[in-house]
Amino acid sequence: MASRSGDNDQLVGSLGLLEITPGEGENPAVVRLRQSRGGPAIEVEPYAAAEEQTIENNPHFVLQLDGATSRGVLADQMGAFGKYLLEIRDLKQLVDSTIEIQGRLEQALGTIASLEQV
């Protein structure tokens, strides 16, 4: 389910269980959303990227996902930006370690250079 959040123009989504009753004759299919098994259901509209479908005119669109193939993405507790920050932190530690080793090497080379030649 997706809807706009307040005045800050953010799109908010949540996961739920879809219950689809096929249409009969001229009656269209009915799609209901439950936030939990056995919970209350609300009628929603499947999002089809149609021009007249905007979040502003219907705050209850749903996108049907295949749970088996989407499990890795949906169960991921850390977003892409969080992973990026972890990689940056690891890179910073590597750079700091390299700079520290470089400093020790320069110090040792300075000591060697100051020795008298035989």
Buried (B, 14 or more C-beta within 10 A) or exposed (E): BBBBEEEEEEEEEEEBBBEEEEEEEEEEEEBBBBEEEEEEBEEBEEBEEEEEEEBEEBBBBBEEEEEEEEEEEEEEEEEEEEEEEEEEEEEEEEEEEEEEEEEEEEEEEEEEEEEEEE
